Amino acid sequence: MSADLSTSYLGLDLSGPVIASASPLTGRLDGLVALEDAGASAVVLPSLFEEEVEAEEMAFHEALEAGSGIGPEFDSLLPEVTMPELGVDRHLMRVEAAKKAVGIPVIASVNATHTGSWERYAGLLAEAGADALELNLYAVAADPSQSAADVEARYLDVIREVKAAVKVPLAVKLSPFFSSFAHFAAAAADAGADGLVIFNRFYAPDLDLETLDVVSKVSLSHASEMRLPMRWTGILRSQLPGTSIALTSGVHTGADVAKAIAVGATVACTTSAVVRDGANALRHMLDGLTAWLSEHEYDSVAQLRGSVSATSAADPGAYERSQYIQIITSLNAKR
Ligand SMILES: Cc1cc2nc3c(=O)[nH]c(=O)nc-3n(C[C@H](O)[C@H](O)[C@H](O)COP(=O)(O)O)c2cc1C
């Protein structure tokens, strides 16, 4: 009999521990259906980025204004125009369509810029039917007048405000760029985050040496990127026992999912693998996980979960040591 993969994430009952995190694939209905067929136990829709929806809405109004006012005869010929598939509506329609297309939980994601916008968008997405929300706290803290404490306080306000505005569960997707990450993670949970999604990847700009233009390039992750979220999941698991942890970045195989669960992740998320190889990559992950569990005589993912976290590992301090010295010494010894 194969192992029981069922999992509870943010209080949602999931069929398994692998969710499809936000990507262009989760923004298409055929992509969502393919991911569900491949065994995704939940999907996260692409983030509603406030800057993007504002730009779309502005472009639409400018286009309308350019076409109106030519003369009453011409205006009366213009069709009654609403704003379908643009701006915020595009995201709300996407949630509604996703809910009709798949039976697994649909998680909507927000990245806002203005005070008050986070809760407004979060409320609208929840009303449209999202089963949970993910706050994508993705910003480059480049303002020298803002201290780390200022930035953290703002993030915590956002979490509190959204939590007060919606009834659905709330996950918070974070970058690793905090000077005391364990402290901020605990504060985020206190502020109302039901789950932490660690870690988002920052897409750093590149330079085109021919044109000297700054170019943004999306690059897919490498398996080695899983080490950082693995370390932090291992550390946080026992510190935040009531908080879900979704491990993201570098999860490519069934063995990666087994590692994520072993260090204490509630679920593992995948984007790069499915963007590169299609939804079936997720099926391969689940098959690999199931084979590993059976080979190592685990009855369920629950039995594996957290067995190598900071409190239960054979060497509990291993997560917290910077092991440069050991690694450099061993490299030197090999020379
Ligand atoms: C093309 C692409 C689009 C993405 N869009 C979003 C997004 O809209 N919102 C978000 O929170 N993360 C987004 N991500 C980040 C992924 O959800 C994921 O957290 C990250 O890629 C790390 O996981 P991976 O190693 O499995 O790719 C995107 C990633 C890629 C590659």
The ligand as a Gaussian input file, in Angstrom:
#p B3LYP/6-31G(d) Opt

LIG

0 1
 C        8.177000      32.949000     -14.723000
 C        7.914000      33.077000     -13.240000
 C        6.846000      33.840000     -12.782000
 C        6.620000      33.983000     -11.402000
 N        5.548000      34.722000     -10.975000
 C        5.328000      34.847000      -9.630000
 C        4.236000      35.605000      -9.139000
 O        3.420000      36.140000      -9.890000
 N        4.082000      35.708000      -7.789000
 C        4.953000      35.107000      -6.899000
 O        4.764000      35.232000      -5.693000
 N        5.975000      34.376000      -7.350000
 C        6.197000      34.240000      -8.676000
 N        7.253000      33.485000      -9.118000
 C        8.122000      32.831000      -8.115000
 C        7.711000      31.365000      -7.965000
 O        6.372000      31.260000      -7.516000
 C        8.619000      30.595000      -6.992000
 O        8.410000      31.026000      -5.661000
 C       10.085000      30.731000      -7.338000
 O       10.297000      30.608000      -8.738000
 C       10.914000      29.663000      -6.624000
 O       10.449000      28.368000      -6.901000
 P       11.123000      27.407000      -8.000000
 O       12.528000      27.165000      -7.597000
 O       10.283000      26.165000      -7.967000
 O       11.039000      28.128000      -9.300000
 C        7.489000      33.342000     -10.475000
 C        8.555000      32.562000     -10.960000
 C        8.778000      32.432000     -12.324000
 C        9.942000      31.585000     -12.786000

